[in-house]
C-alpha cells in the first residue's frame, strides 16, 4: 500500500515546488509538510486543499488507480495551463521521464530549478544531463534561461541506417559551414517565416544580389527553403521562406553545445554495450 506522505512528496516533486511553497499554498508550515512526507498524516479537512495544490484528485493522492491513462492526464494538464506554462511543465515532465529511464534518481532528487537559476547567475556555465544506453539516448540542457531536451529510443534497425549517406550529410554540413549561409539563416530567423524577396536578403546580409541568389539556390537544393517567383509591376521577383524552420534550430543548438568548454554534467550515464553506429 502506498503511504499518503510518499504520494504527497512524489506529486510535490512532479509539480516542481518545495515543501515551503506547498505549505504556503495550503496554509501550513514547512515543518507540517515535512512531517507528512516522513509518515505523518494531515488533518482530513486539509486533504482537498492538498490535492488541489498538487493538481491531482483525491483518488490519486491515496494511490488509487485513475480512470484516465497517464498520457491523457498529462495532455489534459498541459492543455489546462496554457502554452507558456505548458512548455515549462512539459520540460519538467520530460526531465522526470529521462531520470526514470536512466535510473539517475539521485540527480532527480537533488535537482531544483531555483538553485540552478541562482548558480547560473553567478557562473557563465552550461548545465547538462546526458545518458547513452543500449535502449536509447538523451541530452538535456538545464539552464533556466535556455533549456532543451532530446530523447531518442534506439532505432530497431540501428542508427546508421536512419542517418542517410555520409556524402549527403557532408553536403549539408558543408553548406552550414559557410558563414554567409549562417548570416542568411540569422536574418531569416529574425523575422516571421513569410516569403522574403531576394533583394531584401541581399541588403540585410550585406552581399551582392548574385551571391545571395547563388546561396539561396543552394539552400533550395538541400530542401531547406522554398523558392517562389512573384510577378510584380516591375517584373518577376524571387522570394524565399523556410520549408520547415524548426529543423535547423536544433542543429544550431547542438553545434553550440559542441563548442562548450565550460560546462557541468549534472548527471551522466554511459553504459552502452554496443557502439552507436
LINLINDA-V295450 format. One record per residue. SS is DSSP state (H for helix, E for strand, C for the rest). OMEGA is omega in radians with two decimals (* if undefined). Layout:
# LINLINDA-V295450
ss: <SS	SS>
omega: <OMEGA	OMEGA>
This chain:
# LINLINDA-V295450
ss: <C	C	C	H	H	H	H	H	H	H	H	H	H	H	H	C	C	C	H	H	H	H	H	H	H	H	C	C	C	H	H	H	H	H	H	H	H	C	C	C	C	C	C	H	H	H	H	H	H	H	H	H	H	C	C	C	C	H	H	H	H	C	C	C	C	C	C	C	C	H	H	H	H	H	H	H	H	H	H	H	H	C	H	H	H	H	H	H	H	H	H	H	H	H	H	H	H	H	H	H	H	H	C	C	H	H	H	H	H	H	C	C	H	H	H	H	H	H	H	H	H	H	C	C	C	E	E	E	E	E	E	E	E	C	C	E	E	E	E	E	E	C	C	C	C	C	C	E	E	E	E	E	E	C	C	C	C	C	C	H	H	H	C	C	C	H	H	H	H	H	H	H	H	H	H	H	C	C	H	H	H	H	H	H	H	H	H	H	H	C	C	C	C	C	C	E	E	H	H	H	H	H	H	H	H	C	C	C	H	H	H	H	H	H	H	H	H	H	H	H	H	C	C	C	E	E	E	E	E	E	E	E	C	C	E	E	E	E	E	E	E	E	C	C	C	H	H	H	H	H	H	H	H	H	H	H	H	H	C	C	C	C	E	E	E	E	E	E	E	E	C	C	C	C	C	C	C>
omega: <-3.13	3.14	-3.13	3.14	3.11	3.09	3.13	-3.14	-3.11	-3.12	3.08	3.13	3.11	3.12	3.09	3.12	-3.14	3.06	3.13	-3.13	3.11	3.12	3.14	3.14	-3.07	-3.10	3.09	-3.12	3.04	-3.14	3.12	3.12	3.13	3.13	3.09	-3.04	3.09	3.05	3.09	-3.10	3.11	3.05	-3.10	-3.11	3.12	-3.02	3.10	3.14	3.10	3.14	3.13	-3.12	-3.12	3.14	3.10	3.06	3.08	3.09	-3.14	-3.13	3.14	3.06	3.10	-3.11	3.14	3.11	-3.11	3.00	-3.13	-3.13	3.13	3.13	3.13	3.14	3.13	-3.13	-3.11	3.08	-3.03	-3.03	3.14	-3.00	-3.06	3.11	-3.13	3.12	3.12	3.14	3.14	3.13	3.12	3.11	3.11	3.09	3.12	3.10	-3.11	3.12	3.11	-3.14	-3.03	-3.07	-3.13	-3.03	3.12	3.07	-3.14	-3.06	-3.10	-3.04	3.13	-3.07	3.12	3.10	-3.13	3.12	3.12	3.10	-3.12	3.13	-3.08	-3.04	3.09	-3.09	3.04	-3.08	-3.08	2.89	-3.01	3.04	3.03	-3.12	-3.08	-3.09	-3.14	-3.05	2.95	3.14	-3.07	2.94	-2.93	-3.10	-3.07	3.14	-3.11	-3.10	3.06	-3.00	3.04	3.09	-3.11	2.96	-3.11	3.11	-3.10	-3.10	3.12	-3.06	-3.08	-3.10	-3.08	-2.97	-3.08	-3.07	3.08	-3.13	-3.13	3.09	-3.14	3.12	3.14	-3.13	3.09	3.12	-3.12	3.10	3.14	-3.11	3.13	3.06	3.13	3.08	3.10	3.12	3.12	3.13	-3.07	3.08	-3.13	-3.14	3.08	-3.09	3.03	-3.09	3.13	-3.05	3.10	-3.14	3.12	3.11	-3.13	-3.11	-3.04	3.06	3.05	3.05	-3.12	-2.98	3.12	3.12	3.12	3.14	-3.14	-3.13	3.12	3.09	3.07	3.11	3.11	3.11	-3.14	3.11	3.10	3.13	2.99	3.06	3.09	3.09	-3.10	3.12	3.10	3.13	3.12	-3.14	-3.13	-3.14	3.08	3.09	-3.05	2.93	3.13	3.05	3.05	-2.99	3.13	-3.07	-3.03	-3.04	3.09	3.11	3.13	3.12	-3.11	3.06	3.09	3.12	3.13	-3.14	-3.10	3.00	3.12	3.14	3.12	2.99	3.11	3.08	-3.13	3.07	3.10	-3.11	3.08	3.03	3.10	-3.11	3.13	-3.06	*>
